[in-house]
Amino acid sequence: MKENKTKKPLSDFIFDELRGEILSGNLKPGERLMEIKYAQSLGVSRTPFREAVRKLEKEGLVTVLPRRGAHVSLLSVKDLCDVLDIRCALDMLAIEKFALNAKVSDLLHLKSLIDTFARATESDNLQEQAASDVDFHEYIYTHTGNERLVQIYYGLKDQLYRFRILYLKEVFEPSAVAEEHYKMLDAIRAKNVDGAKQIASLHIQNQKENLLKETKKGI
């Protein structure tokens, strides 16, 4: 674990570190968070660790079981499908709001994000693929002019990022994702709102179908 150079409260520092490890996939679903290990590595009591774990539990990233301690929360197929269903509905609304107000500079920025994703697929860089995919969709949401919609999106963001990191290689076909993003951008540029929404819906449904196929194989 990194040294706490920011001098932030230890519980916050541990929370940020563990949260980052979970979202990046370095801490796997079901993996136990060893209280003694983290407390000793920082030379502190177990109290800050327990406070951090409670915050992670509230975010749904950690599950605490009696006599079994804290474990990284599992992601069930149903959980992921439920999140993707919600995401599909939200994305179509976000696309509609964004498309009606998008400026040329917005479209150019989206293209640069897709280009970054496409380059990451060539180097098979999963972390960069996931990050640029998040940046693409997040830019659309944050430029809808609807703050409530943005808040709801951020509430799902961590779960979606974990999904991307854990299942990106098995569920996503990177070239297909890039192509769908380019098509979405073309529709937005042409002010074809219905077309853009249809592509956004198909984009999510493809992920859901691939997830269901792969889980039957046992990813």
C-alpha positions as CSV (number, residue, x, y, z in Angstrom):
1,M,0.0,0.0,0.0
2,K,1.2,3.5,-0.8
3,E,2.5,5.9,1.8
4,N,0.0,8.5,3.0
5,K,1.8,11.6,1.8
6,T,-1.4,13.7,1.7
7,K,-1.8,13.6,5.4
8,K,-5.5,12.9,5.0
9,P,-7.3,10.9,7.8
10,L,-6.0,7.3,7.8
11,S,-9.5,5.9,7.3
12,D,-10.0,8.1,4.2
13,F,-6.5,7.1,2.9
14,I,-7.2,3.4,3.4
15,F,-10.7,3.8,1.8
16,D,-9.2,5.4,-1.3
17,E,-6.5,2.8,-1.7
18,L,-8.8,-0.2,-1.2
19,R,-11.5,1.4,-3.5
20,G,-8.9,1.9,-6.2
21,E,-7.7,-1.7,-5.9
22,I,-11.2,-3.0,-6.1
23,L,-12.3,-0.9,-9.1
24,S,-9.1,-1.7,-11.0
25,G,-9.6,-5.4,-10.5
26,N,-6.4,-5.9,-8.5
27,L,-8.6,-7.1,-5.6
28,K,-10.9,-9.7,-7.0
29,P,-14.5,-10.4,-6.2
30,G,-14.7,-12.7,-3.1
31,E,-11.1,-11.8,-2.0
32,R,-10.7,-11.3,1.7
33,L,-9.5,-8.0,3.0
34,M,-7.0,-8.9,5.7
35,E,-7.4,-6.5,8.6
36,I,-4.2,-7.4,10.3
37,K,-2.2,-7.1,7.1
38,Y,-3.3,-3.6,6.3
39,A,-3.1,-2.3,9.8
40,Q,0.5,-3.7,10.2
41,S,1.6,-2.3,6.8
42,L,0.6,1.2,7.9
43,G,1.7,0.8,11.5
44,V,-1.7,1.8,12.8
45,S,-4.5,0.3,14.9
46,R,-7.3,-1.6,13.2
47,T,-9.8,1.2,13.8
48,P,-9.0,3.2,10.6
49,F,-9.2,0.0,8.5
50,R,-12.6,-0.9,10.0
51,E,-13.9,2.6,9.3
52,A,-12.7,2.4,5.7
53,V,-14.4,-1.0,5.3
54,R,-17.7,0.4,6.6
55,K,-17.6,3.1,3.9
56,L,-16.8,0.5,1.2
57,E,-19.7,-1.6,2.4
58,K,-22.0,1.3,2.1
59,E,-20.9,1.7,-1.5
60,G,-21.6,-1.9,-2.2
61,L,-17.9,-2.7,-2.9
62,V,-17.3,-4.8,0.2
63,T,-19.4,-7.4,2.0
64,V,-18.9,-8.1,5.7
65,L,-19.9,-11.5,7.0
66,P,-20.1,-12.6,10.6
67,R,-17.0,-14.6,11.6
68,R,-15.7,-14.4,8.0
69,G,-14.6,-10.8,7.9
70,A,-14.7,-8.4,4.9
71,H,-14.6,-9.6,1.4
72,V,-14.7,-7.8,-2.0
73,S,-18.3,-7.9,-3.1
74,L,-19.2,-10.4,-5.8
75,L,-20.9,-9.3,-9.0
76,S,-23.7,-11.7,-10.0
77,V,-24.9,-11.9,-13.5
78,K,-28.3,-10.7,-12.4
79,D,-26.7,-7.7,-10.7
80,L,-24.8,-6.8,-13.9
81,C,-27.9,-7.3,-16.1
82,D,-30.0,-5.1,-13.8
83,V,-27.4,-2.3,-13.9
84,L,-27.1,-2.6,-17.7
85,D,-30.9,-2.3,-18.1
86,I,-30.9,0.9,-16.0
87,R,-27.9,2.1,-17.9
88,C,-29.6,1.5,-21.3
89,A,-32.6,3.7,-20.3
90,L,-30.3,6.4,-18.9
91,D,-28.0,6.4,-21.9
92,M,-30.9,7.0,-24.3
93,L,-32.0,10.0,-22.3
94,A,-28.4,11.3,-22.0
95,I,-27.9,10.9,-25.8
96,E,-31.1,12.8,-26.5
97,K,-30.2,15.7,-24.2
98,F,-26.6,15.8,-25.4
99,A,-27.4,15.6,-29.1
100,L,-29.8,18.6,-29.0
101,N,-27.1,20.9,-27.5
102,A,-23.8,19.5,-28.7
103,K,-21.3,22.0,-30.1
104,V,-18.6,21.3,-32.7
105,S,-16.0,21.2,-30.0
106,D,-18.0,18.6,-28.1
107,L,-18.1,16.4,-31.2
108,L,-14.4,16.8,-31.8
109,H,-13.7,15.8,-28.2
110,L,-15.8,12.7,-28.4
111,K,-14.0,11.7,-31.5
112,S,-10.6,12.1,-29.7
113,L,-11.9,9.8,-26.9
114,I,-13.0,7.1,-29.4
115,D,-9.7,7.4,-31.2
116,T,-7.9,6.8,-27.8
117,F,-10.1,3.8,-27.2
118,A,-9.3,2.4,-30.7
119,R,-5.5,2.8,-30.1
120,A,-5.8,1.0,-26.8
121,T,-7.4,-1.9,-28.5
122,E,-4.4,-2.2,-30.8
123,S,-2.1,-2.5,-27.8
124,D,-4.6,-4.7,-25.9
125,N,-4.4,-2.3,-23.0
126,L,-7.6,-3.2,-21.0
127,Q,-7.1,-0.5,-18.4
128,E,-6.9,2.3,-21.0
129,Q,-9.8,0.8,-23.0
130,A,-12.0,0.8,-19.9
131,A,-10.9,4.4,-18.9
132,S,-11.5,5.8,-22.4
133,D,-14.8,4.1,-22.6
134,V,-15.8,5.6,-19.3
135,D,-14.6,9.0,-20.4
136,F,-16.6,8.8,-23.6
137,H,-19.9,8.1,-21.8
138,E,-19.2,10.4,-18.9
139,Y,-18.6,13.4,-21.3
140,I,-22.0,12.8,-22.8
141,Y,-23.7,12.7,-19.4
142,T,-21.8,15.8,-18.0
143,H,-22.8,17.8,-21.1
144,T,-26.5,17.1,-21.0
145,G,-27.3,20.1,-18.8
146,N,-29.3,17.7,-16.5
147,E,-27.5,17.6,-13.1
148,R,-29.9,15.0,-11.7
149,L,-29.2,12.7,-14.5
150,V,-25.4,13.2,-13.9
151,Q,-25.9,12.3,-10.2
152,I,-27.7,9.1,-11.1
153,Y,-25.0,8.1,-13.6
154,Y,-22.3,8.7,-11.0
155,G,-24.2,6.4,-8.6
156,L,-23.8,3.6,-11.1
157,K,-20.3,4.5,-12.4
158,D,-18.2,2.4,-10.0
159,Q,-20.3,-0.7,-10.7
160,L,-20.0,-0.2,-14.4
161,Y,-16.3,0.4,-14.2
162,R,-15.8,-2.9,-12.3
163,F,-17.9,-4.6,-14.9
164,R,-15.6,-3.2,-17.7
165,I,-12.4,-4.2,-15.9
166,L,-13.5,-7.7,-14.9
167,Y,-15.3,-8.7,-18.1
168,L,-14.0,-6.5,-20.8
169,K,-11.8,-9.1,-22.5
170,E,-14.5,-11.8,-22.4
171,V,-17.7,-9.7,-23.0
172,F,-16.6,-6.8,-25.2
173,E,-15.4,-7.0,-28.7
174,P,-13.2,-3.8,-28.7
175,S,-13.4,-3.1,-32.4
176,A,-17.2,-3.5,-32.3
177,V,-17.4,-1.1,-29.3
178,A,-15.3,1.5,-31.2
179,E,-17.4,1.1,-34.3
180,E,-20.6,1.6,-32.3
181,H,-19.2,4.7,-30.7
182,Y,-18.2,6.1,-34.1
183,K,-21.7,5.4,-35.5
184,M,-23.3,7.1,-32.4
185,L,-21.1,10.1,-33.0
186,D,-22.1,10.3,-36.7
187,A,-25.8,10.2,-35.8
188,I,-25.3,12.9,-33.2
189,R,-23.4,15.0,-35.7
190,A,-26.3,14.6,-38.2
191,K,-28.8,15.6,-35.5
192,N,-30.4,12.1,-35.9
193,V,-31.4,11.8,-32.3
194,D,-33.6,8.7,-32.8
195,G,-30.8,7.0,-34.6
196,A,-28.2,7.8,-31.9
197,K,-30.6,6.5,-29.2
198,Q,-31.1,3.3,-31.2
199,I,-27.4,2.8,-31.5
200,A,-26.9,3.5,-27.7
201,S,-29.6,0.9,-26.9
202,L,-28.0,-1.6,-29.2
203,H,-24.6,-0.9,-27.7
204,I,-25.8,-1.9,-24.2
205,Q,-27.9,-4.8,-25.4
206,N,-24.9,-6.3,-27.2
207,Q,-22.9,-6.2,-23.9
208,K,-25.8,-7.8,-22.0
209,E,-26.1,-10.6,-24.6
210,N,-22.4,-11.3,-24.7
211,L,-22.4,-11.4,-20.9
212,L,-25.1,-14.0,-20.8
213,K,-23.4,-16.1,-23.5
214,E,-20.0,-16.0,-21.7
215,T,-21.4,-16.7,-18.3
216,K,-23.0,-19.9,-19.6
217,K,-19.5,-20.9,-20.7
218,G,-18.1,-20.0,-17.3
219,I,-16.0,-16.8,-17.4
